[in-house]
């Protein structure tokens, strides 16, 4: 979905540029709908990410 390495993705999450994961079965997971909104620019005006 995003053209970057896992390390780049983690740096963006750690820096607050992408939302934090939700734990599902003890594993970090991201909602694809949220990531799609970020990619399309729809989430740009939302302020903080939902946690």
C-alpha positions in Angstrom: 0.0 0.0 0.0 2.8 2.4 0.9 6.0 2.3 -1.1 8.5 2.3 1.8 10.5 -0.1 3.9 9.1 -1.3 7.2 11.8 0.8 8.9 10.7 3.9 7.2 7.1 3.2 8.1 8.1 2.7 11.8 10.0 6.0 11.8 6.9 7.8 10.5 4.8 6.2 13.2 7.4 7.0 15.9 7.6 10.6 14.7 3.8 11.0 14.9 3.4 11.4 11.1 1.4 8.1 10.8 -1.1 6.8 13.4 0.0 4.3 16.0 -1.0 0.7 15.5 -3.8 -1.1 17.2 -3.0 -4.4 18.9 -4.8 -7.4 17.4 -3.9 -10.8 18.8 -0.8 -9.1 20.3 0.4 -7.9 16.9 0.6 -4.3 15.7 -2.0 -3.6 12.9 -3.1 -0.4 11.1 -6.6 0.2 9.8 -6.4 0.3 6.0 -9.2 2.9 5.9 -7.1 5.3 7.9 -4.1 4.7 5.8 -6.1 5.2 2.6 -7.4 8.5 4.0 -3.8 9.6 4.7 -2.7 8.6 1.2 -5.6 10.5 -0.5 -5.0 13.6 1.7 -8.4 13.4 3.4 -6.8 12.9 6.8 -4.7 16.0 6.4 -7.3 18.3 8.0 -8.3 15.9 10.9 -5.5 16.9 13.3 -4.5 14.1 15.5 -5.0 10.5 14.5 -7.5 8.3 16.1 -6.0 5.9 18.6 
